[in-house]
Amino acid sequence: MENLLLYFIKANGLIILFYLMYVIFLRKETFFTSNRWYLISGLLISLILPLITFTKIIWVEPAPIPEFYDEITPITHNTVTVTFEENPLDWSLIATTAYLVISLIIVVKIIFELISFFNRIKLHHKQKESDFVLIHSTTTENPFSFFHYIVINPNRFSNEEFQHILTHESIHVKQKHSLDVLLGKLFCAFFWVNPIIWLYRKAMLQNLEFIADNETFQQIENKYEYQKTLLKVVTHQHDLSITNQFYQSLIKKRIVMLHTNQSNKKNVWKYATILPLLVVFMLLFQIETVAQVKEVAISRSIANKIIQFVIDKNTTDTQIKEETEALKKEHNIDLKISKIKRNAKKEIIALEAKFEDSDKTTGKISIKGDQAIEPIRFFKEMNENGKGNIGFDRNNVSTVFAKMNANQLEWSDAQTIEIKKSDNEEAIYIVNGKEYSKGEMKDKIVELDGAIEMNEDEKSGKKIIIFKGNSIISDEPKTIVYLDEKIISEDEMKKIDAKIIKSVDVKKGDIKKEIKIVTKNSSGLPENTEIYINGKKATKEELDQVEREEIESVNVNNNNGKKSIEIQKRNFKTIQDGSWKEVEKEIEMSKAEMKKARAEMKAEMQKAKAEMEKAKVEMKAEMEKAKAEMEKAKAEMEKTKSKGNMK
């Protein structure tokens, strides 16, 4: 809506500008045909010029980006009172609608006049000439023309007057002045609120009559009689505003212009007076200034190419092998992924990754745990010189700890990140934007919350190790307190009641100290709570003796304010006065016995197989022996038979 209003204002302003320049410089000149085209051009340019814009770009220095934090409003479920406000009237919409309605009324009036004209000429005699159609109307007082129609009442004029009028109107027809009339009428319909547009249209109609009068005056002989004809029709007016009427007001001006000397051709320069004003209009209103921030080279190590390999919980061993071989072959990066452990779902829960680049830059990351790993990305950014950042990062980087070794630029904790550089090169460490030397980092503990990038300064040759994220440097190991496997602060630990503590386990290392506190199972239960273990009523002391690993399910009931808790233990072999560790020991012993039984069974089967093979050999030998004896017996029988025949 605002853009449309701005366009409307600009178009009206240009119409006023063209009209004022016409009144000041051109109205008294006899360049009638040129004035016609000036006035038509003024209307068309007023519509087109506000649509043309040019863009001017202003380069500005980039402003620093301030840090900000979004304020998070907690969601509450309190009752909210909603106040409904009555929408005020949209006066701009009402004004626009009213304006368009008035414009539509004027357009409808133009259409009715067109219909009225064509209905009127149907009832009269038509005489077709070479350039126009002459309509003889006995009811028309004032002669007029519209496109190629000329309407005149021949009974009101003498033959000479008739010819003068016909010559005048035929000029309107030949030069298609009706187009000018309709154009002015339509502009009045859409810009009716601007009073200048009505004066503009009047100037157009008046100039058209000057054109027709001037050319008629040059074609007729009796110029005095033509002026008398103009005066004869003064008292008669026609009611159709869309036509070129022979009568127009200001007859005196028309007659004066007939006797005005032709303007000097040198005065043509006056048409150019509008041009500087149009240029000023374009410069002031049609040039959009756009502020564009200069592109600044942020760092010399901006990478043109990024090599990366992402390992997630579902990455297979085959994929790891293919990617590491490709890195070695194509980019001379030795990436080794080892110590991979997976859970029952074949998801990776632990691994160790090491890399060594062609420039002997090395790094290491190790992850251990019971949960599936978050995605780990190994990356190397290479600029046009083949150099850039290299290392590991993770989407959700857990806080890790490492202690610097002053003799070797590496991490002493093999489970975190390892950085190695040659001893004859000085290194710079940048933590939270502050620079530290090798000596300043000696025996420091760094709490890292982000990735590590390694660069080399081309000018000084120093190694630059950048700790991304919010890292903290300290001299003492940080204490991590776990309460029932949840991390709490040391202040919260001090507030714990000693009566509810079941066990405390303290582990102290060079880089971190862990305190694991386990509370009793009965902590937090009201005094009157009934406790059932495997369907049998139990005391709080019996509940505290139950290891949490033994619990299969817990049901809490509230019957008319009386609370009870039912605990179902897992179906394991009962061990008197034992613990979960003894259960695990028993399971391991059972496994060993089963393994021993399987080994003994296998040995027995091997022994039986050997005996079967031996029996088979013995049986074969017995069969061979029996066969030999049978052959011997057969030979003896043949011998006895031959002796009998001889006798």
C-alpha positions in Angstrom: 0.0 0.0 0.0 2.8 2.4 0.8 4.6 1.7 -2.5 1.4 2.4 -4.4 0.8 5.6 -2.5 4.4 6.7 -3.2 4.0 5.9 -6.9 0.7 7.9 -7.0 2.3 11.0 -5.5 5.3 10.8 -7.9 3.0 10.5 -10.9 0.9 13.4 -9.9 4.0 15.5 -9.2 5.3 14.9 -12.7 1.9 15.8 -14.2 2.1 19.1 -12.3 5.7 19.6 -13.5 4.8 19.1 -17.2 1.8 21.4 -17.0 3.7 24.2 -15.3 6.5 24.1 -17.9 3.8 24.1 -20.6 2.1 27.2 -19.1 5.3 29.1 -18.5 7.2 28.4 -21.8 5.0 26.8 -24.5 1.3 27.9 -24.2 1.8 31.1 -26.2 4.0 29.5 -28.9 2.4 28.5 -32.2 4.1 25.1 -32.3 0.7 23.5 -31.9 1.6 20.0 -33.2 4.8 19.9 -31.1 2.7 21.1 -28.1 0.3 18.2 -28.8 3.1 15.6 -28.6 4.6 17.4 -25.5 1.3 17.1 -23.6 0.8 13.4 -24.6 4.4 12.6 -23.7 4.0 14.4 -20.3 1.2 12.0 -19.4 2.9 8.8 -20.5 6.3 9.8 -18.9 4.4 10.6 -15.6 3.3 7.0 -15.6 6.5 5.3 -16.6 9.3 7.4 -14.9 8.3 6.5 -11.3 8.7 2.8 -12.2 12.4 3.3 -13.2 14.9 3.1 -10.4 18.7 3.0 -10.2 20.7 1.4 -7.5 23.7 3.1 -5.9 26.0 0.9 -3.8 27.9 2.5 -0.9 30.6 0.3 0.5 30.9 0.5 4.3 33.4 -1.0 6.7 32.1 -4.1 8.5 30.9 -3.4 12.0 31.9 -5.7 14.9 29.2 -8.2 15.7 28.2 -7.7 19.3 27.6 -10.7 21.5 24.1 -11.2 22.7 22.1 -13.7 24.5 18.4 -14.6 24.0 16.4 -14.1 27.1 14.5 -17.3 27.8 11.1 -16.8 29.4 10.0 -19.8 31.5 6.8 -21.4 30.5 4.2 -21.3 33.3 0.8 -22.8 33.6 -0.7 -19.9 35.6 -4.0 -18.5 34.7 -3.6 -15.8 32.1 -6.1 -13.0 31.5 -6.5 -12.3 27.8 -7.8 -8.9 26.9 -9.6 -8.6 23.5 -9.2 -5.2 21.9 -11.5 -4.0 19.3 -9.7 -3.5 16.0 -9.7 0.2 15.0 -11.0 1.3 11.6 -8.6 1.1 8.8 -8.9 4.6 7.4 -6.4 4.1 4.7 -8.4 1.2 3.3 -11.6 3.2 3.5 -10.0 6.2 1.7 -8.5 3.9 -1.0 -11.9 2.2 -1.6 -13.7 5.6 -1.8 -11.1 6.9 -4.3 -11.4 3.8 -6.5 -15.3 4.0 -6.4 -15.1 7.6 -7.7 -12.7 6.6 -10.4 -15.0 3.8 -11.4 -17.9 6.2 -11.6 -16.0 8.4 -14.0 -15.0 5.4 -16.1 -18.6 4.2 -16.2 -19.7 7.7 -17.3 -17.2 7.5 -20.2 -18.6 4.2 -21.3 -22.2 5.5 -21.2 -21.2 8.5 -23.3 -19.7 6.1 -25.9 -22.9 4.0 -25.9 -25.0 7.2 -26.2 -22.9 8.4 -29.2 -23.3 5.2 -31.2 -27.0 5.0 -30.3 -27.5 8.5 -31.6 -25.7 8.1 -34.9 -27.8 5.0 -35.7 -30.9 7.2 -36.0 -29.5 9.6 -38.6 -28.6 9.6 -42.2 -24.9 8.6 -43.0 -22.9 9.9 -45.9 -19.6 8.1 -46.4 -16.8 10.3 -47.7 -13.2 9.3 -48.5 -11.7 10.2 -45.1 -14.8 10.3 -42.8 -18.4 9.5 -42.4 -20.8 12.5 -42.4 -23.8 12.2 -40.1 -26.7 14.6 -40.9 -28.5 15.3 -37.6 -31.4 17.7 -37.3 -31.3 17.5 -33.5 -27.7 18.5 -33.1 -27.0 22.1 -32.3 -23.1 22.1 -32.2 -21.1 20.3 -34.8 -18.6 17.7 -33.5 -16.5 14.8 -34.6 -15.5 11.5 -33.0 -12.8 9.3 -34.7 -14.0 9.1 -38.3 -17.5 10.4 -37.7 -18.5 14.0 -38.2 -21.9 15.1 -36.9 -23.5 18.3 -38.1 -26.9 19.9 -38.6 -26.8 21.3 -42.2 -30.1 23.2 -41.7 -28.4 25.7 -39.2 -25.6 26.8 -41.5 -25.1 28.3 -44.9 -23.2 26.4 -47.5 -20.0 28.4 -46.9 -20.3 27.9 -43.1 -21.0 24.2 -43.7 -17.8 23.8 -45.7 -15.7 25.7 -43.1 -17.0 23.5 -40.3 -16.5 20.4 -42.4 -12.9 21.4 -43.1 -12.2 22.0 -39.4 -13.7 18.7 -38.2 -12.0 16.7 -41.0 -8.7 17.8 -39.6 -9.7 16.4 -36.2 -10.6 13.1 -37.9 -7.4 12.8 -40.0 -5.1 13.5 -37.1 -7.0 11.2 -34.8 -7.6 13.9 -32.1 -10.2 11.7 -30.5 -7.3 9.6 -29.0 -6.1 12.7 -27.2 -9.5 13.4 -25.9 -10.0 9.9 -24.5 -6.5 9.8 -23.0 -7.1 13.0 -21.1 -10.5 11.7 -20.0 -9.0 8.5 -18.6 -6.3 10.4 -16.7 -9.0 12.6 -15.2 -10.7 9.3 -14.1 -7.7 7.9 -12.3 -6.1 11.2 -11.0 -9.3 13.1 -10.4 -8.1 14.3 -7.0 -5.3 16.3 -8.6 -6.9 19.6 -9.8 -4.0 20.1 -12.3 -5.1 17.1 -14.3 -8.3 18.9 -15.2 -6.4 21.9 -16.3 -4.0 19.7 -18.2 -6.9 18.1 -20.1 -8.4 21.5 -20.9 -5.0 22.6 -22.3 -4.9 19.5 -24.5 -8.4 20.2 -25.9 -7.6 23.8 -26.5 -4.4 23.0 -28.3 -6.3 20.5 -30.6 -8.6 23.3 -31.6 -5.6 25.6 -32.3 -4.3 22.9 -34.6 -7.6 22.5 -36.4 -8.2 26.3 -36.6 -4.6 26.9 -37.9 -4.8 24.4 -40.7 -8.4 25.4 -41.6 -7.3 29.0 -41.8 -4.6 28.0 -44.3 -7.0 26.1 -46.5 -10.0 28.6 -46.8 -10.2 31.9 -48.6 -12.7 33.8 -46.6 -11.0 34.0 -43.2 -13.4 36.6 -41.8 -16.4 34.4 -42.5 -14.7 31.5 -40.6 -14.4 33.7 -37.6 -18.1 34.6 -37.8 -18.9 30.9 -37.9 -17.0 30.4 -34.7 -19.0 33.2 -33.0 -22.3 31.7 -34.4 -22.0 28.5 -32.4 -20.9 30.1 -29.1 -24.4 29.9 -27.6 -24.8 26.2 -28.4 -23.0 23.5 -26.5 -22.9 19.7 -26.9 -23.2 17.4 -24.0 -20.8 14.6 -25.0 -17.4 15.3 -23.4 -15.6 12.6 -25.4 -16.0 14.3 -28.8 -14.1 17.1 -30.6 -16.6 19.9 -30.6 -16.5 22.7 -33.1 -17.5 25.0 -30.2 -15.0 25.3 -27.4 -14.9 27.9 -24.7 -12.4 30.8 -24.9 -13.3 31.6 -28.5 -11.5 34.9 -28.0 -8.2 33.0 -27.5 -8.8 30.9 -30.6 -9.4 34.0 -32.7 -6.4 35.7 -31.2 -4.2 32.7 -32.0 -5.4 32.8 -35.6 -3.9 36.3 -35.9 -0.7 35.5 -33.9 2.5 35.5 -35.9 4.3 32.2 -36.2 6.8 31.6 -33.4 10.5 31.9 -34.2 12.0 28.4 -34.7 14.7 29.3 -32.3 12.2 29.1 -29.5 12.2 25.3 -29.9 14.8 25.2 -27.0 11.9 25.7 -24.6 10.9 22.1 -25.0 14.3 21.1 -23.4 13.5 23.0 -20.2 11.7 20.0 -18.9 14.8 17.7 -19.2 16.9 19.2 -16.3 13.8 18.9 -14.0 13.4 15.2 -15.0 17.0 14.6 -14.2 16.6 16.2 -10.8 13.6 14.1 -10.2 15.5 10.9 -11.0 18.4 11.9 -8.8 16.3 12.8 -5.8 13.6 10.1 -5.9 14.6 7.3 -8.2 18.1 6.3 -7.0 18.1 3.8 -4.2 21.2 3.8 -2.0 22.2 0.4 -0.8 24.9 0.0 1.9 27.0 -3.0 1.3 29.6 -4.3 3.7 33.0 -4.8 2.4 34.2 -8.3 2.3 37.2 -8.6 4.6 39.7 -11.5 4.5 39.2 -12.9 8.0 42.3 -15.1 8.0 45.0 -16.2 5.7 44.2 -19.8 6.5 40.7 -19.7 5.0 40.4 -23.1 3.4 39.6 -23.6 -0.2 39.2 -27.4 0.4 38.1 -29.4 3.4 39.0 -33.0 3.9 36.9 -34.7 6.5 35.8 -38.1 7.8 32.9 -38.4 10.3 32.7 -41.4 12.6 29.4 -42.0 14.3 28.0 -44.9 16.3 26.8 -46.8 13.2 30.1 -46.5 11.2 31.2 -50.0 10.2 34.8 -51.4 10.3 34.8 -51.6 6.5 33.9 -47.9 6.1 36.7 -47.0 8.6 39.2 -49.1 6.6 38.2 -47.6 3.3 38.3 -44.0 4.5 41.7 -44.3 6.3 43.2 -46.0 3.2 41.9 -43.2 1.0 43.3 -40.5 3.3 46.7 -42.2 3.2 46.7 -42.7 -0.5 45.2 -39.3 -1.7 46.4 -36.9 1.0 49.3 -38.6 2.8 47.5 -38.5 6.1 48.0 -41.5 8.4 44.8 -41.9 10.4 44.5 -44.9 12.7 41.3 -45.9 14.4 41.8 -48.6 17.1 40.4 -50.0 20.3 36.9 -50.0 18.9 34.3 -51.4 21.2 30.6 -52.0 20.4 27.5 -52.7 22.4 24.9 -55.4 21.7 23.3 -53.1 19.0 26.7 -53.0 17.2 27.0 -49.3 18.1 30.4 -47.9 18.8 30.9 -47.0 22.5 34.7 -46.6 22.6 37.5 -46.0 20.3 41.0 -44.3 20.0 42.0 -42.2 16.9 45.5 -41.0 16.0 46.6 -39.0 13.0 50.0 -37.9 11.6 50.2 -35.5 8.7 52.9 -35.2 6.1 54.5 -32.3 8.1 54.6 -34.5 11.2 51.7 -32.8 12.9 50.0 -35.4 15.1 46.9 -35.6 17.3 45.0 -38.1 19.3 41.6 -38.5 20.8 40.2 -41.4 22.9 36.6 -42.0 24.0 35.4 -44.6 26.5 32.0 -45.2 28.0 28.9 -47.3 28.0 26.8 -45.2 25.7 26.9 -44.9 22.0 29.4 -42.2 20.9 28.4 -38.8 19.5 29.7 -38.1 15.9 33.4 -37.4 15.7 34.9 -35.4 12.8 38.5 -35.7 11.6 39.2 -32.7 9.4 41.9 -30.9 7.5 41.4 -27.5 5.9 43.7 -26.8 3.0 44.2 -23.3 1.5 45.9 -22.5 -1.8 49.3 -23.2 -0.2 48.2 -26.7 0.9 48.3 -25.6 4.6 45.5 -25.2 7.1 43.9 -26.5 10.3 43.8 -30.2 11.2 42.3 -32.0 14.1 39.2 -33.6 15.7 36.0 -32.0 16.8 32.6 -33.3 18.0 29.0 -32.0 17.7 28.5 -32.3 21.5 32.0 -32.0 22.9 32.1 -33.2 26.5 34.5 -31.4 28.9 37.8 -33.1 28.9 41.0 -32.5 31.0 44.6 -32.7 30.1 47.9 -31.7 31.8 50.7 -30.2 29.8 54.2 -31.8 29.8 56.9 -29.1 29.6 59.5 -31.4 28.1 57.4 -32.6 25.3 54.5 -30.7 23.7 52.0 -33.5 24.1 49.2 -34.4 26.4 50.2 -36.8 29.2 46.7 -38.2 29.4 46.5 -40.8 26.5 42.7 -40.8 26.7 42.3 -37.2 25.6 44.2 -35.4 22.9 47.9 -35.7 22.1 49.9 -32.9 20.3 53.5 -33.5 19.3 55.9 -30.9 17.8 59.7 -30.9 17.4 61.6 -29.6 20.4 63.6 -27.0 18.4 60.5 -25.0 17.5 58.7 -22.6 19.9 55.0 -22.9 20.2 52.2 -20.4 21.1 49.1 -21.4 22.9 45.9 -19.3 22.5 43.3 -19.9 25.1 40.1 -17.7 25.1 41.9 -15.2 22.9 44.9 -14.8 25.2 48.4 -15.9 24.2 50.6 -18.2 26.3 54.2 -19.5 25.8 55.5 -23.0 26.4 56.8 -22.1 29.8 53.6 -20.5 30.9 51.7 -23.7 30.1 54.1 -25.8 32.1 52.2 -28.2 34.4 48.9 -26.4 33.7 45.6 -28.2 33.7 43.4 -27.1 30.8 39.6 -27.7 31.0 38.7 -27.8 27.3 35.2 -27.2 26.0 35.6 -27.4 22.2 38.0 -28.5 19.6 41.7 -27.8 19.1 43.2 -26.3 15.9 46.9 -26.2 15.0 48.4 -23.7 12.6 51.8 -22.4 11.7 52.6 -18.7 11.4 54.3 -18.1 8.1 56.3 -15.0 9.3 57.7 -16.2 12.6 57.5 -20.0 12.0 55.9 -20.5 15.4 53.4 -23.2 16.0 50.0 -21.9 17.0 47.7 -24.1 19.0 44.2 -22.6 19.4 41.8 -23.9 22.1 38.3 -23.3 20.7 35.3 -22.8 23.0 35.4 -21.6 26.6 38.6 -23.2 28.1 39.8 -22.8 31.7 43.4 -23.0 32.9 44.1 -24.0 36.5 47.0 -25.3 38.6 45.1 -27.9 40.6 43.1 -30.9 39.5 39.4 -30.1 39.3 37.1 -32.1 41.6 34.1 -33.8 40.0 31.4 -35.0 42.5 28.8 -37.6 41.5 25.7 -38.2 43.6 24.0 -41.4 42.5 25.8 -41.1 39.1 24.7 -37.4 38.7 27.2 -34.6 38.7 26.7 -32.0 41.5 28.8 -29.1 42.8 31.0 -29.1 45.8 28.6 -26.8 47.6 25.8 -29.2 47.0 28.0 -32.0 48.3 28.6 -30.2 51.6 24.8 -30.0 52.2 24.3 -33.8 51.9 23.1 -35.4 55.2 25.7 -38.0 56.3 22.9 -40.3 57.5 21.6 -41.0 54.0 25.1 -41.8 52.6 25.7 -45.5 51.9 29.2 -45.3 50.4 31.8 -42.8 49.2 34.4 -43.6 46.6 37.3 -41.2 46.0 39.6 -41.4 43.0 42.4 -38.9 42.6 44.6 -38.5 39.5 47.0 -35.9 38.1 44.4 -34.1 36.0 41.1 -34.7 37.9 39.6 -35.9 41.2 36.4 -37.9 41.3 34.1 -38.3 44.3 31.3 -40.8 43.9 28.6 -40.8 46.6 25.9 -43.5 46.8 22.9 -42.8 49.0 20.8 -45.4 50.8 17.8 -46.9 49.1 15.6 -45.7 51.9 16.6 -42.0 51.7 13.7 -39.8 51.1 11.0 -42.4 52.1 8.5 -41.2 54.8 8.6 -43.0 58.1 5.2 -44.7 57.7 5.9 -46.1 54.3 5.4 -49.9 54.1 8.1 -51.7 52.2 7.7 -55.0 50.4 10.6 -57.0 48.8 9.5 -59.9 46.5 6.1 -59.8 48.2 7.4 -60.0 51.8 7.3 -57.0 54.2 10.7 -55.6 55.0 12.3 -52.8 57.0 14.3 -49.9 55.8 17.5 -51.6 56.9 16.7 -54.6 54.7 15.9 -52.2 51.9 19.3 -50.5 52.2 21.0 -53.9 52.0 19.5 -54.5 48.5 22.0 -53.6 45.8 20.5 -51.5 43.1 21.7 -53.8 40.4 19.5 -56.5 42.0 16.3 -54.4 41.6 14.1 -55.4 38.6 11.1 -53.1 39.2 9.7 -50.6 41.8 6.0 -49.8 42.3 4.9 -47.0 44.5 1.3 -47.1 45.8 -0.8 -44.5 47.6 -4.0 -46.0 49.1 -6.0 -43.3 50.9 -2.9 -41.5 52.0 -1.1 -44.7 53.1 2.0 -45.1 51.0 3.7 -48.4 50.2 6.6 -49.4 48.0 7.0 -52.8 46.3 10.4 -54.0 45.1 10.8 -56.9 42.8 14.4 -58.3 42.7 15.9 -60.0 39.7 15.8 -63.8 39.7 19.4 -64.6 40.5 20.9 -67.4 42.5 20.6 -66.5 46.2 23.9 -66.0 48.0 23.7 -65.7 51.8 25.1 -62.4 53.1 26.6 -61.8 49.7 26.7 -58.8 47.4 26.4 -58.2 43.7 30.1 -58.7 43.2 29.7 -62.2 44.7 26.9 -62.9 42.3 29.1 -61.9 39.4 31.8 -64.1 40.9 29.4 -67.0 41.0 28.4 -66.5 37.4 32.1 -66.4 36.4 32.7 -69.7 38.3 29.7 -71.2 36.5 31.0 -70.2 33.2 34.4 -71.7 34.1 32.8 -75.0 35.1 30.8 -75.1 31.9 34.0 -74.4 29.9 35.8 -77.1 31.8 32.9 -79.5 31.2 32.9 -78.7 27.5 36.7 -79.3 27.4 36.3 -82.7 29.1 33.5 -83.7 26.8 35.6 -82.8 23.8 38.5 -84.8 25.2 36.2 -87.8 25.8 34.9 -87.5 22.2 38.4 -87.4 20.9 39.3 -90.5 22.9 36.3 -92.3 21.7 37.0 -91.4 18.2 40.6 -92.7 18.5 39.3 -96.0 20.0 36.9 -96.3 17.2 39.7 -95.8 14.7 41.8 -98.5 16.5 38.9 -100.9 16.5 38.4 -100.3 12.9 42.1 -101.1 12.1 42.0 -104.3 14.3 38.8 -105.4 12.6 40.3 -104.9 9.2 43.3 -107.0 10.3 41.1 -109.8 11.6 39.2 -109.8 8.3 42.4 -110.0 6.3 43.6 -112.9 8.5 40.3 -114.7 8.1 40.4 -114.2 4.4 43.9 -115.7 4.3 42.8 -118.7 6.3 39.9 -119.2 4.0 42.2 -119.1 1.0 44.4 -121.7 2.6 41.5 -124.0 3.4 40.3 -123.7 -0.2 43.8 -124.7 -1.5 43.8 -127.8 0.8 40.4 -128.8 -0.4 41.5 -128.6 -4.0 44.6 -130.7 -3.2 42.5 -133.4 -1.5 40.1 -133.5 -4.5 42.9 -134.0 -7.0 44.3 -137.0 -5.0 40.9 -138.6 -5.0 40.7 -138.5 -8.7 44.1 -140.1 -9.2 43.0 -143.2 -7.2 
